[in-house]
């Protein structure tokens, strides 16, 4: 089967959709001819068996970008095109590339919350797809309710390198991994850090609010290479993710797989992933006091931290990339109505 996956960017660019596209691509390439279309310096390369076609961004939306895309892929007819976005990128690409079936995966951005722009851009994209998948159950319900469209649930996964490393956890280390943007709750977390000078807050990632991470008890790590992230999760006393909404958060899954107890907001995404008091601690969104109280509570209860960490490892085993990739293969097979190669 010839498969084209499209993602605005690829790792190491931070972002769940980008990671999902790449993780599935390299596994699909073990059994299929897989191409990935993404933004970047123009050219074609092969990595882990995947053909990567890069188009300059934001030139993609110009006549030159469309010409470059068509030239790069014009001689290939794909059985399946799988877009990991529902914005303008997902609207334009399918019209330029030869393909039999179009699969769209919703990660949250672009469809939630539904606004005028979503209706103008996302709704036509969704209606043009042969199959739509969502990374969380809440999103399946949301797409049905707000857009009147049925979709399939296929969650995100975890790479096997995210596991307990049996190293000693640092004392009083609170870890945040993700983008430094307002929607992720960074500003509330920094306000909480001011109230908790006895704890050390580590921030790994990128974003426009990076300059706000400058308190005496905060440590700005910046972008951390993928191969070093499992060690961070294993060193941290707890992880905290005060996001206002997520699709199905990869960072949460990865921290759980490493046995690091999580504090997260009782919001879309994390509420589906965590069971309060058993596999994590869920708190009220946008609440500085809730962040402060939950950190103190979990830091002062070592036995609870250990219990949550062990339960989280068990729960995380449900989310493996090999299983997720097999689910996508089944979607492709059903859409194309042809047998998978053995």
N, C-alpha and C positions, 0 to 999 in steps of 0.2 A: 504494500500500500504506500502511496506517495502522500505525505502529510506536510502541510504548511502551518506552522504555529506563528502567530504574530503577537508581539509585545512591544510597547513603546520603547522600553529599554530592557537590558539584561543585567544580571549581576556582574560586577559588584554594586551596581546602582541599587540603593535600598528601596525595597517595596515588595509586598507580598505577591502581587500579580506577576511581577518579573521573575521572582524565585520559582513560582509554580510553573510558569511557562518553561523555564530552563530545566528544572528538575524532571519534568515529564518528558521533555524533548530528548534528553540524553538516555533515558530508559526506553523510550519508543524507538530510538535509533538502533537498538540491539536487534530489532525485528522488522523495521521498516525503513524506507528512505525518508528522512526527516529534514526539512528545511525550516529555518527560523528567520523571520523578517523583523528587524528592530532598527531603532535610530542609532546613528553613529557615523564615524568616518566612512565614506563610501568605499565599498569593496566586498569581496566574498572570501570567507575563510572556513576551514573545516576544523571542528573541535569536538572531541569525544564522539566522533561519528556523525555529528550534526553539521549540515551546511548552513552557515550564518550569512545572511544578506543584510548589509547595513546601508541605510539611506540617511543622508544628512538631515538633522532636525534643528530648526523647524522648517527647513526647505521642503520637507515632505509635503506640506500643504500647498506648495507652489507647482507650477507647470514643470519645472525642472525635476522636482522630487518625484512627481508622477511618472515622468519620462524615465528617470533612473530606475524606479521600481519595475516598471514594465520591461525595460531592457534586461534587468537582472534575472527576471523570472519568466520572460515571454515564451521561452521554448518548453516550459514544463506545464503539464496539465496535472493538477493535483486531484486525488480522490476526495480529500477532505481539507478544508481550510478551517483552522481553529483560532479564533480571535480571543485574546484575554483582555478585552476592553470593549466598552460600549459607547465611547465618545466619538469624536470626529474621526479618529484613527479607525475605529471599527466600522464607520460609515463609508469611508473612502476606499479602503484596501480591497474589500470583496468585489468592487466594481472593476478593479484593474487587473485582478489575477484570475486566471482560468482555474476553475474548481467545480467539482460536482456537488458537494455538500458543504454547508456553512454551519459551524458550531460556534456558539458564543458562550463564554464563561463570565458570569457576573461576580465581581469581587467586592462590590459595594459602591465605590466611587463611580459617579456618572448616573447611577440610578437612585441612590438614596442620599438625602431625601428628594422626593419627586418635586421638581420645580419646573418653571417654564422651559428652561434649557433642556431639562431631562425629557420633557414631552417633545421638544423640537428635534433633539438629536437621538437620545437613547431609545425612545419608543419605536421609531422607524427601523433602527438597527435590530432591536429585539424581534420585531415582526418579520424581518427579512431572513432570520435564521431558520435552518431546518431543525436544529435542536439547541435548546438553551440549558446550561447547567449553572448551578449556584453553589458557592463554597460553604454555605450554611443553611440550616433549615429555616431560620427566620427570614432569610432572603427569598427562599422558594415561596413562602407565604406572602411576602411583600410584593414580589413580582406578579403574583396571581391577583392580589387585591388591588394594587395600584395601576398595573398595566394590562390586566386581563389576560395574561399569558402564562401557560403552564411551563414548568421547568423541572429539571432533575437535580437531586442533591448529590454532589460529589465533593467531599471535604478536601482540605489541604493535608499535606503529609509531613513527615519528619525524616530527615536523613539519619542513617544508622550511626553516624559519628556523634550525634547528640545523645550522650549516655553518661551515667555516673563514672567519674574518673578516679574515684576513691582518693581524692586529695583533700586536705584540710580546708574547711571554709574559713574565710577571713572574718574576724570579729567585727560586728556592727557595719557590715558592707551591704548597702542597698543599691541594687542595680536596675537601671532602665536601659532598654535596648529598643531603638526605633527611630523614627523621624522626629526632629525637633520642631514640631508645628503645634499650633494651638489646639487642634482637634485631638491630639494625643494626650492632653492634660498636663503638658510640661509646665505651664505657668502656675497651676495649682500645686504641682509637685515641688516647685522651687519655693513657693510660699511656705509649704509644709517644712521644707529643709531649714528655713530660717528659725522655725520653732523647735527643731530637733538638732541642736549643735553637737550632741553627743554621738550622732550617727554620721557615717560617711556615704554620700550619694555619688554613685558613678553613672555617667551618661555616655552610652556608646551609640553613635549614629551621626546623622547629618541633618541640617535644616536651618531655616531662616532665623530661628530663635537661639542659635548656638551662642551668641554673645551674651545671653542672659545667664548662662551657666558660669557664674563667677563668684559664688559664695565661698567663704573659708572652708566649709565642709562639703563642697562639691568638687568633683574631678571630671573634667571634660576629656573623654577618651577619643572623641572624633570617630571617624570610620575605622572599624575593626575588621580585618580580613576574616572571611568565613571560617578559615581553619583555626582561628584563635577564639572564636565565639564560644564553643563548648567549654573551654577552660574558664571563661568568665562566668558562665552559668554555674559551674562547679565551685567557684571561689566565693560567690555571693552568699550572704546569709539569707537574704530574701530578694525576690524580684518584684517590681511594682510597675503596673501598666494602667494609669488612670485615664485611658482613652474614652472618648464620648461615644464612639461606635467603631466596630470592626466587622469585617466579613467573617472570617474564622482566623484569628491571629496566629501567624506562624511563630512569632516570638514567644507567645504563650505556650504553644505546643513544644517548642524547643526547650524552654525552661523546665516544663513539666518532665520531659524526657530525661533531663539531667538531674532530676530530683530536687530542684530548687523551689521552695514554697513561694507561691504567688499571691500578691494582693492586686486585685483588679476591680474596676468599676462594674457595678451591676447594670451593664449596658448591653446593647446588641453585640453579639459576638462572644464576649467573655462569659456572659450568663449561660450561653449554650455550651461553652467549653468546660466551665468549672462548676463544681457543686460546693456551695458555701460551707466551710468548716471541715470538708472532707478532702477535696482535691485542690482547694485554694480558699482565699478569703475574698468575698465580694462586698463592695462598699458603694455608697451613694455617689453618683457622678457629680462632678464639678464642686465637690465639697472638700475644702482644705482640712476642716476639723476631722472629717472621716478618714482622710489619709493619715493625719497625725495619730489619731486614736488607734487605727488598725496597725500601724507600724509599731507603736509602743506595745500593743497587745501581743503581737506575734514575736517581737524581739524578746519579750519577757517570758515567753512560753516555749522553751526549747523542745519539750516533749511534743507539743502540738506541731511545731515546725517539722520535726522528724516524721510524724505521722502523715502530715499533708504531703511531704516530699515523697514518701514511699507510695502513697495512694496515687499520686500524680504520675509516677513512673508506670504503674500498672495501667492507668487510664490511657496514657499516651501510646501504648502499644496498639491501640485501635487504629492509629493513624500512621500508616507506613506508605512510602512513596510507591513501592512495587504494587501494592493493592490499589492505590489511587490510579496509577497508570493503567492497570488492567481494567479498571472501570471506564476510563476514557476510551480504551481500545474497544470495549464492548459497545460504547456509544457510536464510535466510528463504524464498526461492523454493522450495527443495526441500521444506521443511517444509509450506508452504502449497500446493504443487503448482500454482502459477500463474506465468505469464510475468512477467518484470520489465518495467517501462515503458521505452521507448526515448527 
